Amino acid sequence: MTVILDELAVADPPEAWRACGFEVAGEECLVGDVRIRLEPREGERGIVGWSLRGIDSTDLDGLPTPASERPPPGEAPEHPNGITGLDHVVAISSDLDRTVTALEDAGLDLRRIREEPTPAGAPRQAFFRLGAPILEVVQKPAEATARAGGDRPAFFWGLALIAPDLEKTVAYLGDRIGEARDAVQPGRRIATLRRSAGLSVPVAVMTPEPER
């Protein structure tokens, strides 16, 4: 059975996402076919968990993961900011091989491991397909792991969302977002929300993958 991302839990108030041009119903923001549940938690920030359909285990090397048996959501609303989907979720691991093993044991579909450093200095990355979105697991550089006091479980870091007309989305968000630039992925453009946007999770906005 294919493992599908059902929901992300983010420790932000709904009004923070509304202010960035998202349609939010109660505590839920539907982006593409992924539910984003917005619930502030004292002392917590960013992505605090997710739920997956079709998993064989909820032991994902520290990533808080209840199983979901809910059916896929209905059609997502049109967001005023022009964002239409979730491209990928980023998690960080101090031991990529350990995390990859745990994810594969749970039934996640490993697509590839990239054995090249990122511009930010991560030495390796692993990519898993979760329906339309991708999970990107980034290996934490050894020196950063040492500074943080050694090995620790994997943890969520950020999101990349899809905007077919990125320039329009950047114009809509104004000073909440940086300028659009070329992405690492060939043929794509990217812009990053600033802290002034008021979201506790790092968010990038990208153009869709080019048609092959």
C-alpha positions in Angstrom: 0.0 0.0 0.0 1.3 3.5 -0.9 2.0 5.7 2.1 0.3 9.1 1.7 0.7 12.3 3.6 -2.7 13.2 5.1 -2.0 16.0 7.5 0.7 18.3 8.9 0.3 19.8 12.4 1.8 23.3 12.7 2.1 25.2 16.0 0.8 28.5 14.4 -2.4 30.3 15.1 -4.9 30.2 12.1 -4.9 34.0 11.8 -1.2 34.0 11.0 -1.8 31.9 7.9 -4.9 33.9 6.9 -2.7 37.0 7.0 -0.5 35.3 4.5 -3.3 34.8 2.0 -4.5 31.3 2.9 -8.1 30.2 3.2 -8.5 28.7 6.7 -11.6 26.9 7.9 -11.5 26.7 11.7 -8.1 25.3 12.5 -7.6 23.6 9.1 -5.9 24.9 5.9 -6.2 22.6 2.9 -3.2 23.0 0.5 -3.6 20.7 -2.5 -4.6 17.4 -1.0 -2.8 17.9 2.3 -4.5 19.2 5.4 -2.5 21.6 7.5 -3.9 21.7 11.1 -3.0 25.0 12.9 -2.9 24.7 16.6 -0.6 26.8 18.8 1.3 24.9 21.5 3.0 26.5 24.4 6.8 26.2 23.9 6.6 24.7 20.5 7.2 26.1 17.0 7.0 24.9 13.4 5.8 21.4 12.3 5.0 19.4 15.4 3.7 16.3 13.7 2.0 14.7 10.8 -0.3 11.8 10.0 0.2 9.3 7.2 -2.2 6.9 5.5 -1.0 3.3 4.7 2.0 3.1 7.1 3.2 -0.2 8.6 4.7 1.5 11.7 4.6 4.8 13.6 8.2 4.5 14.7 9.8 7.0 12.3 13.0 7.8 14.2 11.5 10.6 16.3 9.1 12.1 13.7 5.7 12.3 15.6 3.5 10.1 13.3 0.0 8.9 14.1 -1.6 6.7 11.4 -4.6 8.1 9.6 -7.5 6.2 8.1 -9.3 9.3 6.9 -10.2 9.4 3.2 -8.6 12.1 1.1 -10.0 15.6 1.6 -12.3 17.3 -1.0 -11.2 19.9 -3.4 -8.9 22.6 -1.9 -10.2 26.2 -1.9 -8.5 28.8 -4.0 -6.0 30.7 -1.9 -5.7 34.4 -2.5 -1.9 34.1 -2.5 -2.0 31.8 -5.5 -0.5 28.8 -3.7 -2.0 25.5 -5.0 -0.1 22.6 -3.4 2.6 21.2 -1.2 5.9 20.4 -3.0 7.9 18.9 -0.1 8.4 18.6 3.6 12.0 18.9 5.0 13.2 16.8 8.0 16.7 16.8 9.4 18.6 13.8 10.7 22.0 13.5 12.4 22.1 9.8 11.1 20.6 9.6 7.7 21.1 5.9 7.3 19.3 5.2 10.6 16.4 7.5 9.6 16.1 6.0 6.1 16.0 2.5 7.6 13.2 3.5 9.9 11.2 5.2 7.2 11.6 2.2 4.8 10.6 -0.2 7.6 7.4 1.8 8.0 6.6 1.4 4.3 7.7 4.8 2.9 8.9 4.8 -0.7 12.6 5.8 -1.0 13.1 7.3 -4.4 16.8 8.2 -4.1 19.7 9.3 -2.0 21.7 12.3 -3.2 25.3 12.0 -2.2 26.2 15.6 -2.9 26.3 18.5 -0.5 23.6 21.2 -0.6 24.4 24.9 -0.8 23.7 25.0 3.0 26.3 22.4 3.7 24.2 19.2 4.2 26.3 16.3 2.9 23.5 14.0 1.8 19.7 13.9 1.3 17.1 11.2 1.0 13.9 11.6 -0.9 10.6 9.7 -0.3 7.3 10.0 -2.2 4.2 10.5 -0.1 1.5 10.9 -2.7 2.0 14.2 -4.5 4.5 15.7 -2.0 8.0 14.6 -1.3 9.7 14.1 2.1 13.3 15.4 1.9 15.4 14.1 4.8 18.6 16.1 5.1 21.7 14.8 6.9 22.9 17.3 9.5 26.6 18.2 9.0 28.8 16.5 11.6 30.1 19.8 13.0 26.5 21.0 13.6 25.6 17.7 15.3 28.6 18.1 17.6 27.7 21.7 18.5 24.1 20.5 19.3 25.5 18.0 21.8 25.6 14.9 19.6 23.2 12.5 18.0 19.4 13.1 18.3 16.3 11.8 16.6 15.1 13.2 13.3 13.0 16.3 13.4 10.8 18.3 11.1 12.2 21.6 9.7 10.3 23.3 6.9 7.9 23.2 3.9 8.0 24.1 0.3 4.7 25.1 -1.3 3.8 25.4 -5.0 2.7 28.6 -6.8 2.2 28.3 -10.5 2.6 32.1 -10.9 5.4 32.8 -8.5 5.8 36.4 -9.4 2.1 37.0 -8.7 2.4 35.3 -5.3 5.5 37.3 -4.4 3.7 40.5 -5.4 0.7 39.5 -3.2 2.8 38.8 -0.2 4.9 41.9 -0.5 7.4 42.4 2.3 6.5 39.1 3.8 8.6 37.2 1.2 12.0 37.6 -0.4 12.7 38.0 -4.1 12.2 35.1 -6.5 15.4 33.4 -7.7 16.5 30.3 -9.5 16.0 27.1 -7.4 18.5 24.3 -7.1 16.2 22.1 -9.2 16.7 23.0 -12.9 13.9 25.0 -14.5 12.3 26.1 -11.2 12.1 29.3 -9.3 11.8 29.8 -5.5 11.2 32.5 -2.9 11.3 32.3 0.9 8.9 33.7 3.4 10.6 36.1 5.8 10.2 36.0 9.6 8.0 39.1 9.3 5.4 36.9 7.7 4.6 35.7 11.2 4.8 31.9 10.6 6.9 29.8 12.9 7.8 27.2 10.2 10.3 28.0 7.5 8.3 28.2 4.2 9.6 28.4 0.6 7.3 28.9 -2.4 8.3 27.3 -5.7 7.1 27.1 -9.3 5.9 23.6 -10.2 8.2 20.9 -11.7 8.6 21.5 -15.4 6.7 19.1 -17.6 8.9 16.3 -19.0 
